[in-house]
Amino acid sequence: MSDAHPPLRLHVPEPSGRPGHPTDFSYLRLAAAGSVARPPVDVSPVDTAELAYTLIRVLDDEGHAVGPWAPEADLALLRRGLGAMLRLRAFDARMLIAQRQRKISFYMQALGEEAIATAHALAIAPGDMCFPTYRQQGLLLARDDISLVELMCQALSNARDPMRGRQLPVMYSYKRAGYFSITGNLATQYIQAVGWAMASAIKGDTKIASAWIGDGATAEADFHAALVFAHVYRAPVILNVVNNQYAISTFQAIAGGEAATFAARGVGAGIASLRVDGNDFLAVLAASRWATERARANLGPTLIEWVTYRAGAHSTSDDPSRYRPADDWQRFPLGDPVERLRRHLIGLGAWSDEEHERTRLAFEAEVAAALKEAESHGGALIDNHVPPVASMFEDVYKEMPRHLREQLAQARAEWAQHGAHPAHPADAPDASAKEGQA
Ligand SMILES: Cc1ncc(C[n+]2csc(CCOP(=O)(O)OP(=O)(O)O)c2C)c(N)n1
């Protein structure tokens, strides 16, 4: 060992807050509302380097919309956005209770992050394809394409579950609503979205893709591979990184390090990149529109880091009191997205506390009624609903090929052989034979 050098050691980033010790949020690179320049959409990616290290914000502490990023948005759109966030919050709260009541096995809330998916959904167009993770249900609720009852039937895994029990609760799939089937393997959303966007360009279509990932999952190789393809081919895609400060119990610096932002990953890959206050509905709307315009004009991809805070547990299987201060969200400098838009609209005379309360209660009632209706169709944990064995083999090919038909018959025969009662009439031992005759 040379005397000239100290022993080598690794640096392991530590969270700046722990249970019982308030978080020091000074690690967040904040900027005052209205202080960041808005470049033209044809800016060269390298000239967004500064934007990747600051924070685009529109709503100031008094709820005024200030600066060059303040979007043109009529009051009807903003009221719709606030309503959609309230509806999403009511939906999540009710589903969380349903899990605690053992009606569903699992749930994931978007509490505290509602502005991101909601405003983004209002910036993209029908036909565009989102590749979401499990925390972007706001994309579906904001555009109201899918009924709450249908979403709940998926979470209940009941007879009306469009996924027929083949996906975890919250792992929705809606081609008609531009919501690509959720993959549990994180970061795959990125390569899928970039590939879809490239295909759209190859076909000469006008539709763009929107990819979603959390801070933690950016450490996956798929994230980086997707950036290379997006940059090289200028794929028409928006690359969203939701930095909600935690990946389950792991602080964001474990995936991101402390010297660079997640937005800076994009600049390094040759991609125009923005870092945006994700709890500021107006900033999300403005940045999403900017990125959308770039993609549609063949100017290439945009990576956007949305800075926010995951206010609830990671999932119903998680207990955040074990790894972070209980009052973190109250102390988070970017506040609550619902309260910030409410304040803005009240300041404009376009909303009131009374209307807010009335709307909140109306959504609570809508959600409660929808769950009652969804439960009337049963559920895996309510009436032991089990989909037919055949559903394991269906929907892969337009027509089931012979080898799968054989496997299905074998599965049914083995089920019968082991003496198990078929949970579904379609699984009776002679069902395959009858199907053969039909
Ligand atoms: C490839 C892969 N690795 C690990 C997991 C297990 N896992 C599920 S959620 C999660 C945390 C992800 O955190 P982040 O990307 O920050 O998203 P967030 O949940 O905060 O929205 C992990 C590690 C997974 N689903 N996929």
The ligand as an ORCA input file, in Angstrom:
! r2SCAN-3c Opt
* xyz 1 1
  C     -37.052     -4.183    -12.573
  C     -37.727     -4.118    -11.233
  N     -36.965     -4.119    -10.124
  C     -37.545     -4.081     -8.901
  C     -38.897     -4.021     -8.782
  C     -39.565     -4.009     -7.395
  N     -40.076     -2.658     -7.142
  C     -41.372     -2.379     -7.327
  S     -41.707     -0.767     -7.043
  C     -40.104     -0.429     -6.650
  C     -39.677      0.979     -6.312
  C     -39.656      1.867     -7.502
  O     -39.406      3.178     -7.113
  P     -39.494      4.388     -8.121
  O     -38.965      3.980     -9.450
  O     -38.850      5.558     -7.477
  O     -41.063      4.617     -8.303
  P     -42.170      5.037     -7.215
  O     -42.716      3.771     -6.650
  O     -41.517      5.907     -6.203
  O     -43.252      5.761     -7.952
  C     -39.326     -1.573     -6.729
  C     -37.885     -1.627     -6.425
  C     -39.673     -4.032     -9.970
  N     -41.012     -3.975     -9.953
  N     -39.061     -4.062    -11.176
*
